[in-house]
């Protein structure tokens, strides 16, 4: 079972308001509005420190299944982590234009938003959501 699930213990706005790091807090406030606008989904807390937008259900060939956020972020002490679920397949071109960052399998690590081009970040987020919609269509 997936440990990171939606919770209602606190709201995303209250979580961000409690952040001590001024830059991380300001960047999180920006990302809250940015990802809400781009995704069209309301922000939801996942686990204790991830703010997610939208969700999908996955089922692996192994039989393991669960729910996960479509896109999201977490203001960690070391950096801002953006969860862009489809990973970075064929994303080398926009990533080359993004600015200072590091990547994981499906995470983008940014020290502060002023280090990156926000138009390119939006392009990457929009493409991520499109890939998610193709792979995990929203059921109505």
C-alpha positions in Angstrom: 0.0 0.0 0.0 1.2 3.5 -0.9 2.2 5.4 2.3 1.7 8.8 0.6 -2.0 9.3 0.5 -4.2 12.4 0.6 -4.8 13.7 4.1 -7.0 16.4 5.7 -4.8 17.1 8.7 -3.9 20.5 7.4 -4.6 22.6 4.4 -1.9 23.4 1.8 -2.1 27.1 2.7 -1.7 26.4 6.4 1.2 24.1 5.7 3.0 26.7 3.6 2.2 29.5 6.2 4.1 27.4 8.8 7.3 27.2 6.7 10.2 29.0 8.3 12.5 29.4 5.3 11.5 32.7 3.7 12.5 31.9 0.2 11.1 28.4 0.3 7.8 29.8 1.7 7.5 32.4 -1.0 8.3 29.9 -3.7 5.7 27.5 -2.3 3.1 30.2 -2.3 3.9 30.9 -5.9 3.9 27.2 -6.9 0.5 26.7 -5.1 -1.1 29.2 -7.5 1.0 28.2 -10.5 0.2 24.5 -10.3 -3.5 25.1 -9.5 -3.7 27.3 -12.6 -1.8 24.9 -14.9 -3.5 21.7 -13.7 -7.0 22.9 -13.0 -7.0 20.8 -9.8 -7.3 22.1 -6.3 -4.3 21.6 -4.0 -4.4 18.6 -1.6 -1.9 17.6 1.0 -0.4 14.1 0.4 1.4 12.6 3.3 2.8 15.2 5.6 4.7 17.5 3.2 3.6 17.1 -0.4 1.1 19.3 -2.1 -0.5 17.5 -5.0 -2.9 18.5 -7.8 -5.1 15.8 -9.3 -4.7 12.1 -8.8 -4.7 8.8 -10.8 -5.0 5.1 -10.1 -2.2 2.9 -11.2 -1.9 -0.9 -11.4 1.3 -2.7 -12.1 1.7 -6.0 -13.8 2.8 -7.4 -10.4 -0.7 -6.6 -9.1 0.4 -3.7 -7.0 -2.0 -0.8 -7.3 -2.7 2.5 -5.7 -3.4 6.2 -6.1 -0.9 8.9 -6.7 -0.8 12.7 -7.4 -0.7 13.8 -11.0 1.6 16.7 -10.3 2.9 18.4 -7.1 5.7 19.8 -5.0 7.2 19.6 -1.6 9.2 22.5 0.0 12.0 20.5 1.6 14.8 22.0 3.7 17.5 21.3 1.1 15.5 22.3 -2.0 12.1 22.5 -3.6 11.0 19.1 -5.0 8.6 19.1 -8.0 6.9 15.8 -8.7 6.3 15.4 -12.3 5.2 11.9 -12.5 5.9 10.7 -16.1 9.6 11.3 -15.4 11.8 13.1 -17.9 11.6 10.9 -21.0 12.6 13.1 -24.0 12.7 16.1 -21.7 16.3 17.0 -22.4 15.5 19.9 -24.6 13.3 21.8 -22.2 15.4 20.9 -19.3 18.4 22.3 -21.1 16.6 25.7 -21.1 15.2 25.5 -17.6 18.2 26.8 -15.6 19.9 25.4 -12.4 18.3 22.1 -11.4 18.8 18.5 -10.7 16.6 15.6 -11.6 15.6 12.2 -10.2 13.4 9.6 -11.9 10.3 11.7 -11.6 11.4 14.6 -9.5 12.8 17.9 -10.3 15.0 19.5 -7.6 15.3 23.3 -7.6 17.1 25.4 -4.9 14.9 28.4 -5.6 12.5 29.5 -8.3 14.7 32.4 -9.3 17.2 29.9 -10.5 14.9 28.7 -13.3 12.9 30.0 -16.3 9.3 29.9 -15.1 8.0 29.8 -18.7 10.0 26.6 -19.3 8.9 25.2 -16.0 5.3 25.8 -17.1 6.0 24.0 -20.4 7.4 21.0 -18.6 4.4 20.9 -16.2 1.9 21.1 -19.0 3.6 18.4 -20.9 3.7 16.2 -17.8 0.0 16.6 -17.3 -0.6 15.8 -21.0 1.4 12.6 -20.7 -0.4 11.6 -17.5 -3.8 12.2 -19.2 -2.8 9.9 -22.1 -1.5 7.2 -19.8 -4.2 7.6 -17.0 -7.3 9.2 -18.6 -9.5 11.0 -16.1 -12.6 8.9 -15.7 -15.9 10.8 -15.6 
